[in-house]
Amino acid sequence: MKPSAVKVLGFFGCLAIALFSMANAQAQDFPAKPIEVIVGFAPGGGTDSIARAVADVAQKYVGQPLVVVNKPGAGGIIGAQYVNSAAPDGYTVLVAGGSESVSTPHFKELPFSPVDDFEPVIRFMIERINFYVKSDSPWKSMQQFLADAGKNPGKYTYATSGVGGLHHATVQVLEKRTGVSLNHVPYKGGAETLAALAGGHVDVAMASPNEAFALVEGGRVRPLATASIQRSPTEPDTPTLRELGIDVYIENQKGFVCPKGTPKPIVQKLHDSLKKVFDDLQFRANSEKLKLELAYLNPEDFRKALKTMFNQIGDSVKK
Amino acid sequence: MDTLAPLFHGFAVALTPDNLIYVLLGSLVGTVIGVLPGLGPTASIALLLPVTIGMDMVSSLIFLAGIYYGAMYGGSTTSILMNIPGEAASVVTCIDGYQMARQGRAGPALGMSAFGSFAGGTIGVAAVMLISPILAETALKFGPPEMFALLLFAFTCIGSLTGKSQARGLLVACIGLLLGSVGTDEIHGVDRFTFGTLYLQDGIGLVPLAMGLFGMGEILYNIERREETGSVLKTPKNLLPTRQDWKDSGWPITRGSLLGFGIGILPGGMPAVASLLSYAVERRMAKHPDRFGKGAIEAVAGPETANNAATAGGFVPLLTLGIPTNSVLALMLAALMLHGVTPGPLLLFKWPDVFWGVIASMYIGNVMLLILNLPLIGLFVQLLKVPYRILSPLIIMFVLLGAYALNNSHIDVLATVLFGVVGYLMKRFGLEPAPLILAYVLGPMLENNLSKALILARSSGMSIFITRPISGILLALTFVVLVYPILQWLIGRRAERSRSSAA
């Protein structure tokens, strides 16, 4: 007997309903076991801090414990790849949004797309990228520095936390937009970068305020500008690059993403419970003490923000 | 005395029953972490950090600091007993420490390294207390050219680790340099020898390499030889160092404390460089340098002191500038911040309780660790009486567990096994792994700082190394160390010739 069109349609219809209800049932049961939160860096950094701050209060909102697992390597890519190839069921999430998502892919061939191959769930915070100079530097403002650097191409040096990272990429975008040319000196991490600036070995250092605050308070270094879109409430005197007429908007975002193909209801449910974590008073208090700059975005806006930065860097960086 | 009054206040803070318990707990946890291979203070402190949020501010710091220096105490144990270095800093401890254990002198080796750690830790803390602000300033002046000069000096010292044959040692060191060049180049971001794999982008892991070449290689080799020699390790004779041991170790411990502390305060402070330099210095100062590599106690005492002093030194940039020089100190910074304390120049004035309380607790902690570790030595030495056929699989299990725990990566486990086989072959052919590991650690650092210095020098080029005073002096010193043996040889030959012509 030849299967009639109705039967075929009926079969696929049932299948679709079955699959849909399975996804829904999955979402209703979700989460039925602990959720693995993958951090692509060693314990102690900003990515690790936010993951642990979230995990500390998450259980009462998510219903299951969040287990932070560090899988450091290749600038966060090892962790990203692990999550990318994990089952898209919401039980494996990646702390993403930084260099590994928007800047490294422009410097290196990767086996997956760090933006398109993930489902953003929620953004928790940003880490601003600031330009710092030594306190006794002759440059009182970013304009002075850029004017001076424009007249002396290749004369001044800047330190960052590593090749291909967001801080390195930010300066490359700046160079492209303003036409200045600077010398890159890559260090290992923010602490070494700032030590190099405080010791007078480089002219400018790229760092985030939560790394630099002690040296700023101690009067050793001062910020010239921030690459964020808005001034920081804690540093109201530091202008943004956009205010200065330079079209650069890059920040180090930190949020959770799932592997591509994770059912929408699960992403939504995870987002809703994590949003409650974001609003939790204890989480906020702890984050404030760690000087983490909380900045919530929903899945769609997080995806847009990731794309904005990804494309901006892609335009300026040649592979 | 200005400094003593606040210190007494600090002791008053640290000696409350609660805080005493936290010092003890921290030291204990730290010792256990240090003894277990692969399990390091970083992961443990990251796990315990949330627990400390609810604790009193000073108590939580006392507790975490205790774990950190406790782990440094424990680190030497596996190096001496089983030839397994948990980290780069204890690679040199393996050389003579394990030889001592094989001669039945595990007790004195452990005892002396505990005492050296105590001395290094205590002298380091005293230095942190007395001269932190001045030192922090000087340490910042240490830029890439100075670091390059220091590392070059350290490189000349690798020659002193080579054991019987200098040529073999240097050959092995060259292999170490090659292995060290694997991974993404830190200056230009170019991949080297990664064969398109992600795993190799960060280079070959130190822990798989060290645990494989030393620990696994040693075990495989011993299993093969067991038939001929009976037990590999002699039953330990005495537990405590002899009078002669104390006499031999006095100066090495003093020198190790100063050297270790000095290197510990540098940005990117490297306990591994501290222990290597201490080993090399001791060998040069020794009356009988040929004892080195065959179980010389000063070769254990000096380096073990130096790496603990370097640990204490790391607190200088953290407390005075807010700059953590390694990942454990970065976690300590997070702990301070969680309690609303901002490290930096103002710490001393704004939170004297924290500063002096923690300093005082570190004195107490060092004493506690010494008291704690002395009876443990007896226990650890008992371990060696376990038959090797039972002990060796257990060691392998711990090594593999540790290899996995480090990065949660199964490839690290495979790498450990692979290097274990390589380590076994090296032993068979009489090649020492120590120069390999140190060349592997120092090579990339040397290259990195050379590149950075040349970028900073711009047009002036190589002259940057000579015109800057600190690097100039270090390079001159390196030159003297290199040329001195040649001069000595030439003078000796001339004297011989004149003697023979006179005859």
Interface residues (C-beta under 8 A of the other chain):
Chain A: A42 P43 G44 G45 D48 S49 R52 D56 V69 N70 K71 P72 G73 A74 G75 I77 I78 Q81 F107 K108 P111 G154 K155 T157 G162 V163 G164 N183 H184 V185 P186 Y187 K188 A191 E192 L194 A195 A196 A198 G199 G200 H201 V202 F213 A214 L215 E217 G218 G219 R220 N286 K289 L290 K291
Chain B: T42 A43 I45 A46 L49 P50 I53 L140 K141 F142 G143 P144 T184 D185 E186 I187 H188 G189 D191 L198 Y199 Q201 D202 P267 G268 P317 L321 G322 I323 P324 T325 S327 V328 A330 L331 A334 M337 L338 H339 G340 T342 P343 G344 P345 L346 N407 N408 S409 K452 I455 L456 R458
